[in-house]
């Protein structure tokens, strides 16, 4: 009973902190605002082709625009995994993903619907070894989740209503099912292609992602509020992730996972020349009825299901500068985690630093980059702390996303 009351107190404290953080960020952004019209944030293109793919129809009415488009992705993968005594470690499989984009846009409201059809082909049914080896590559992992050689499904990837310029201000409210990628809260054309590529490849999807490179992908059901002016972009949201990813059940909402975000981004050049800065707060709560437990506590079973409530506060700095015969880019991001990991106290951190230089006046314009990343781990399974950094709902394998840059 005492533990339950303690968790209720912590939950109220988290809500209070999120509200205070959001209000401070919002009013700080409004304080530094200048007169003028700012661009509207776009969160639905993180894993979609530019302008929504192939445009099949566009109405002539500029005040009420109706567009119909789509995109098709086909991928064939070949895997040669580490050899296993009895199971198949060498195979190939493929999939196609078709999306239809239907959008209605008016002066103060956008409606976007994006159904999705995914069909996988020839997944290996003999590429999963007993523990601890597990799946032998991605094909084995897809089969483990779906138990089919050719899984397929039709569902809704995105479906939302977005109200913008509310109260004659740069305020936007989005409600429904949509994509979300942390780090992409403020993307502007005037920042330049290189700046945007660095954000998409090095900042996006660290902690919260639409998992767009996977066959079935992931969406989020909930709401997102944003305020934009000439100096800052402020966003806050609350949503539930959908299943998707490895599994074909793309329509199911995981209501036992709740994610709350708040991010304040100072636009490039607003504080320091050619530099963007941001601070964020994320809250992740997982109460699924899953008994499997993965950590170094020595417990592999949790009879009461998942009991995770983690908060993270952090930020990033990103800049691209003209130096000598080329351009220098600098990126730094990091954050601290606290909260509850089952009966343990979460205390973790992650820090990433990267620097690059591209020669602009020599053939092929070579771009040299280097980076250093470190995150905490748990070195004492016997204490009451969990020190392993937790990525919440991330995306991975970013090199599969070059087609979307």
PyMOL commands that set and color helices and strands:
alter all, ss='L'
color gray80, all
select helices_A, chain A and resi 2-31+50-52+138-146+166-168+189-191+193-203+363-365+398-404
alter helices_A, ss='H'
color red, helices_A
select strands_A, chain A and resi 54-58+65-80+90-105+109-121+152-163+171-178+220-228+232-241+257-266+275-286+308-323+326-341+344-359+367-375+385-386
alter strands_A, ss='S'
color yellow, strands_A
deselect
rebuild
show_as cartoon
